[in-house]
Amino acid sequence: MAFQSDYKLIMLVLLLALKQLVSKPLVPCYFVFGDSMNDNGNNVNLPSFLRPGFLPYGIDFPNGPTGRYSNGRNFVDVIAQEQFLGFDNFIPPYANASGRDILQGVNYACAGAGILDRTGKQLGNVATFTDQLKQHQYTVSEMVKILGDENSAAFHLKKCLYYVDIGNNDYLGNYFGSTNLSQQYTPELYANLLVETYSQKMKDLYNHGARKMILSGANLIGCTPSVLARSLPTFSQCIGYVNVAMRIFNDKLKSLVGDLNKHFPDAKFTYRDASAVFQELLDNPSLYGFKVTTTACCGHGRKHGRINCQKNQIPCKNRDEYLFWDPYHPTEAANVVAASKLFSDEAELFTYPFTISQLAQP
């Protein structure tokens, strides 16, 4: 009897150890930079117009409204979870990250941010891309204190995954927005300005320990309810000239990834083709369960694209059938499909030159 008790105890210990081993994340930490597509709460305490800390935002999220521009999880939330990177918890926003929690990563993304420092400033206090990199520098300095020295911090950081998704607001708010930068720059010259600035930011990130970086291209914002709502009613699917400008930027960003891989051989950069994923969902919505692709689930005006969701507004009930949650942002259902398409990407249609799963490998 004693033998059986000891045997059961040993087996229990082994099973618990195996579970812990299996559930270990693919990477020890995950850092996120960007705008409202992936902001998970950094906007909440900033004095700006970009604070969705109320229902119906977060109506399908376990913790309710958190500052996420979604009915539920955003893209980086989904990628972080069990079936992909394998984290037990969501990566904390910089606004709430502290102590040893930062060792698993921090989300610095902030609504309204762009590649250029001027982007989003008309909306209030926005943590720009430059600000987010400074926040990361501070995080690294805190890691050095926790881990004991710079070498230990560098060893930890080189295994981490970095995700950068920024550029949409440089077009929505600047180039095609109220600042009228389209009058000063051709699409080609403006894309050059953005990518040159982006390149400097990536070098800065590299200098502070990043070695595995995903650079996401911009979305096809000419297909969003926001842009469609401000166009002639005859335009029902996408606004071509807007998407042409976005594709010029995306092509240059993809080329930048190739250049960065050549210049930093001890690092790996990969390009996420967000526009290609988006186009796939628009072209074949029924394959993924979507029935409504040009009207937002929540918002006001034509196609629910003129104004964001308002406090306590009642959204659509069949949210999983909508591609867009509000005038600009996808539903949780769309984020889940995008994550599944991008993570392994066996056909190499949406990532270059590495898939996210390849980048996450030791």
C-alpha positions in Angstrom: 0.0 0.0 0.0 2.8 2.3 0.9 4.4 1.5 -2.5 1.2 2.4 -4.3 1.0 5.7 -2.4 4.6 6.6 -3.3 4.0 5.6 -6.9 0.9 7.8 -7.2 2.8 10.7 -5.6 5.7 10.3 -8.1 3.3 10.1 -11.0 1.5 13.2 -9.9 4.8 15.2 -9.6 5.8 14.0 -13.0 2.5 15.0 -14.6 2.7 18.4 -13.0 6.3 18.8 -14.2 5.2 17.7 -17.7 2.3 20.1 -17.8 4.6 23.0 -16.8 7.1 22.0 -19.5 4.4 21.7 -22.2 2.8 25.0 -21.2 6.0 26.9 -21.4 5.7 29.8 -23.9 7.6 29.5 -27.1 9.5 32.7 -26.2 10.2 34.1 -22.8 8.9 37.5 -23.6 6.9 39.5 -26.1 7.0 43.2 -26.7 4.5 45.2 -28.7 4.8 48.6 -30.4 2.1 50.3 -32.4 -1.3 52.1 -32.5 -4.9 51.4 -31.6 -4.9 48.1 -33.5 -3.0 46.6 -30.6 -3.3 49.1 -27.7 -4.5 47.2 -24.7 -4.9 50.0 -22.2 -2.1 52.6 -22.6 -4.7 55.1 -23.8 -6.9 54.9 -20.7 -5.1 57.5 -18.5 -3.9 59.8 -21.3 -5.7 63.1 -21.8 -6.9 62.5 -25.4 -10.0 61.7 -27.4 -8.9 58.1 -27.8 -10.1 56.3 -24.7 -12.5 53.4 -25.3 -12.8 52.4 -21.7 -16.5 51.8 -21.8 -19.1 49.4 -23.1 -19.7 48.2 -25.8 -15.9 48.1 -26.2 -14.8 44.9 -24.5 -18.3 43.4 -24.5 -16.8 40.0 -25.3 -13.5 40.4 -23.4 -13.2 38.5 -20.0 -12.3 41.7 -18.1 -14.8 44.0 -19.9 -13.7 47.4 -21.2 -9.9 47.8 -20.9 -9.0 50.4 -23.6 -8.9 47.8 -26.4 -10.5 48.9 -29.7 -12.4 45.7 -30.1 -15.4 43.8 -28.8 -12.8 41.3 -27.4 -9.2 40.4 -28.0 -7.0 42.2 -30.4 -4.4 40.6 -32.7 -1.5 40.6 -30.3 -3.8 39.2 -27.5 -4.6 36.2 -29.7 -1.0 35.6 -30.8 0.1 35.6 -27.2 -2.3 32.9 -26.1 -2.1 29.1 -25.7 -2.5 27.9 -29.2 0.2 30.2 -30.6 2.9 31.7 -28.4 1.6 29.9 -25.3 1.5 32.7 -22.6 -0.9 32.1 -19.7 -1.8 35.7 -19.5 -2.2 38.7 -21.7 0.9 40.9 -22.1 0.4 43.9 -19.8 0.2 47.5 -21.1 3.1 49.7 -20.2 0.7 51.8 -18.1 0.2 48.8 -15.7 3.5 46.8 -16.1 5.7 46.6 -13.0 8.1 44.4 -11.1 9.1 41.0 -12.5 6.0 41.1 -14.8 8.1 43.0 -17.3 10.3 39.9 -17.9 7.5 38.4 -19.9 7.1 41.5 -22.0 5.2 44.8 -22.3 2.7 46.3 -24.7 3.6 49.9 -25.5 1.1 50.4 -28.4 -1.0 53.6 -28.0 -4.1 54.7 -29.9 -3.3 57.5 -32.4 0.4 56.8 -32.7 2.2 56.8 -36.0 5.7 56.6 -37.4 6.1 60.3 -37.4 6.1 62.2 -34.1 3.5 64.7 -35.4 0.9 61.9 -36.1 -2.0 61.8 -33.6 -1.1 65.0 -31.8 -4.3 66.7 -33.0 -6.2 64.2 -30.9 -4.5 65.0 -27.6 -1.6 63.4 -25.6 -0.5 60.3 -27.6 2.5 58.1 -26.9 4.3 58.4 -30.2 6.6 55.7 -31.7 9.5 57.7 -30.3 7.9 57.7 -26.8 7.2 54.0 -27.0 10.9 53.3 -27.7 11.9 55.5 -24.7 9.5 53.5 -22.6 11.2 50.3 -23.8 14.6 51.8 -22.9 13.3 52.3 -19.4 11.9 48.8 -19.3 15.3 47.4 -20.3 17.0 49.4 -17.5 14.6 47.9 -15.0 15.3 44.4 -16.4 19.0 45.0 -15.8 18.3 45.7 -12.2 16.1 42.6 -11.8 18.4 40.2 -13.7 21.6 41.6 -12.1 23.6 42.9 -15.0 23.5 44.1 -18.7 24.8 40.8 -20.1 22.0 38.8 -18.4 19.4 41.3 -19.7 20.8 41.1 -23.2 20.8 37.3 -23.1 17.1 37.4 -22.1 16.1 40.0 -24.6 17.6 38.3 -27.6 15.2 35.4 -27.2 12.1 37.7 -27.0 9.7 38.4 -29.8 9.1 42.0 -30.9 6.0 43.0 -32.8 5.7 46.4 -34.5 2.4 47.4 -36.1 2.4 51.1 -37.0 1.8 53.4 -40.0 -2.0 53.4 -40.4 -2.5 56.7 -38.6 0.2 58.4 -40.7 -2.2 58.0 -43.6 -5.6 58.2 -41.9 -4.7 61.3 -39.8 -1.9 62.9 -41.8 -1.7 62.1 -45.5 -5.4 61.7 -46.1 -6.5 63.6 -43.0 -6.8 67.2 -41.8 -3.0 67.9 -42.1 -3.2 67.5 -45.9 0.2 66.1 -46.3 -0.9 64.7 -49.6 -0.6 68.3 -51.0 3.1 68.3 -49.9 4.2 64.8 -50.8 3.5 62.4 -53.6 2.6 58.9 -52.3 6.1 57.7 -53.3 7.9 60.5 -51.4 5.7 60.2 -48.4 6.3 56.4 -48.2 10.1 57.1 -48.4 9.8 59.5 -45.5 7.9 57.0 -43.4 10.2 54.1 -44.2 13.4 56.1 -43.6 12.1 57.1 -40.2 11.0 53.5 -39.5 14.5 52.3 -40.3 16.1 54.5 -37.7 13.6 53.3 -35.1 14.4 49.7 -35.9 18.1 50.4 -35.5 17.4 51.9 -32.1 15.3 48.9 -31.1 18.2 46.6 -32.2 20.7 48.7 -30.1 18.5 48.0 -27.0 18.5 44.3 -27.4 15.9 43.3 -29.9 16.9 40.4 -32.2 13.6 38.8 -33.3 11.3 41.5 -34.9 8.0 41.3 -36.8 7.3 44.4 -38.9 3.6 44.6 -39.9 2.6 46.4 -43.0 -0.3 48.8 -43.0 -3.9 47.7 -43.6 -6.0 48.5 -46.6 -7.6 51.5 -45.0 -9.4 52.3 -48.2 -11.7 49.4 -47.3 -12.6 50.5 -43.8 -16.1 51.7 -42.9 -14.5 55.0 -41.9 -13.1 55.8 -45.4 -16.1 54.3 -47.2 -18.5 56.5 -45.1 -16.7 59.6 -46.3 -16.8 58.6 -49.9 -19.5 58.7 -52.6 -22.3 56.1 -52.0 -21.3 54.5 -55.4 -18.1 53.3 -53.7 -19.3 50.2 -51.8 -16.1 48.0 -51.5 -12.8 49.9 -51.4 -11.3 53.3 -52.3 -8.6 52.5 -54.8 -6.3 55.5 -54.6 -6.1 55.2 -50.8 -5.0 51.6 -51.0 -2.5 52.3 -53.8 -0.7 54.7 -51.4 -0.8 52.0 -48.7 0.7 49.4 -51.0 3.6 51.7 -51.9 4.4 52.0 -48.2 4.1 48.3 -47.7 6.3 47.4 -50.6 9.0 49.7 -49.2 8.6 48.3 -45.7 9.1 44.7 -47.1 12.3 45.9 -48.8 13.4 47.4 -45.6 13.1 44.0 -43.9 15.4 42.5 -46.5 18.0 45.3 -45.9 17.8 45.0 -42.1 18.4 41.2 -42.3 21.5 41.9 -44.4 22.9 44.6 -42.1 22.2 42.8 -38.9 23.0 39.1 -39.5 22.7 38.3 -35.8 19.1 39.4 -35.8 16.0 38.2 -37.7 13.4 40.6 -39.1 10.2 39.4 -40.8 7.5 41.2 -42.7 3.8 40.7 -41.9 1.6 41.4 -45.0 -1.5 42.7 -43.2 -3.0 43.9 -46.4 -2.8 40.5 -48.0 -4.6 38.9 -45.0 -7.2 41.6 -45.1 -7.7 41.1 -48.9 -8.2 37.4 -48.3 -11.0 38.0 -45.9 -12.6 40.5 -48.2 -12.4 38.2 -51.2 -13.6 35.0 -49.4 -15.6 36.1 -46.4 -17.9 33.1 -46.3 -14.9 30.8 -45.9 -14.3 32.4 -42.6 -17.9 32.9 -41.4 -18.2 36.6 -42.3 -21.3 38.0 -43.8 -20.8 41.8 -43.4 -17.5 43.2 -44.6 -18.1 46.9 -45.3 -20.3 48.0 -42.4 -19.1 48.2 -38.8 -20.8 46.3 -36.0 -20.8 49.4 -33.8 -20.7 53.1 -34.7 -22.9 55.8 -36.2 -23.6 57.2 -39.7 -23.3 55.6 -43.1 -21.9 52.1 -42.7 -21.5 52.9 -39.0 -18.3 54.6 -40.2 -18.7 58.3 -39.3 -18.3 58.1 -35.5 -16.8 55.5 -33.1 -19.0 53.4 -30.8 -20.6 55.6 -28.2 -20.9 54.8 -24.5 -23.5 52.1 -23.9 -24.5 51.9 -27.5 -26.0 48.5 -28.4 -23.8 46.8 -31.1 -24.8 44.1 -33.6 -25.6 40.8 -32.0 -23.9 38.6 -34.6 -20.5 40.0 -34.0 -18.6 36.9 -35.3 -20.2 37.6 -38.7 -18.7 41.1 -39.0 -15.2 41.9 -40.3 -15.2 45.3 -38.6 -16.1 46.1 -35.0 -16.0 49.9 -35.3 -15.2 52.4 -38.2 -11.5 51.4 -38.1 -10.8 48.2 -36.2 -11.5 44.5 -36.8 -13.7 42.3 -34.6 -12.2 39.7 -32.4 -13.4 37.1 -34.9 -11.3 38.7 -37.6 -8.3 38.9 -35.3 -8.5 35.2 -34.6 -8.6 34.4 -38.3 -5.7 36.7 -39.0 -3.6 35.1 -36.2 -4.3 31.6 -37.5 -3.3 32.6 -41.1 -0.1 34.4 -40.0 1.3 32.2 -37.3 2.4 29.2 -39.3 1.7 30.5 -42.8 2.8 27.2 -44.4 2.1 28.5 -47.9 4.3 31.6 -47.2 1.6 34.0 -48.4 1.5 36.5 -45.6 5.0 36.5 -44.0 8.5 37.1 -45.4 11.1 35.7 -45.0 10.2 33.9 -41.7 6.8 32.9 -40.3 6.0 34.0 -36.8 6.3 30.4 -35.5 9.8 30.2 -37.1 10.9 33.4 -35.6 9.7 32.2 -32.2 12.0 29.1 -32.3 15.1 29.1 -30.1 
